[in-house]
Amino acid sequence: MKNLFIALGAIALLGATSCKKEYTCTCTYDSSGELFAPAKTIKAKKSKAQKECDKTASVSVLGLSAKVEGVTCVVK
């Protein structure tokens, strides 16, 4: 019975930890290598951080958004 409680406690502890990490999003123009926007920190899972980072390379006007040509964003 004691081993059962220890095992359940270990599983609960692993489930309570988060897979979220801090990633830095950096966007540059392809041709010049200049920064498109200041680097920003995103705390999320890597796939969600990349999606948020990609939004940095888009411009929104009147509710419509479009990706800016020649801008590449990466998370590190």
Secondary structure by P-SEA (a helix, b strand, c coil): caaaaaaaaaaaaaaacccbbbbbbbbbccccccccccbbbbbccaaaaaaaaaaaaccccccbbbbbccbbbbcc
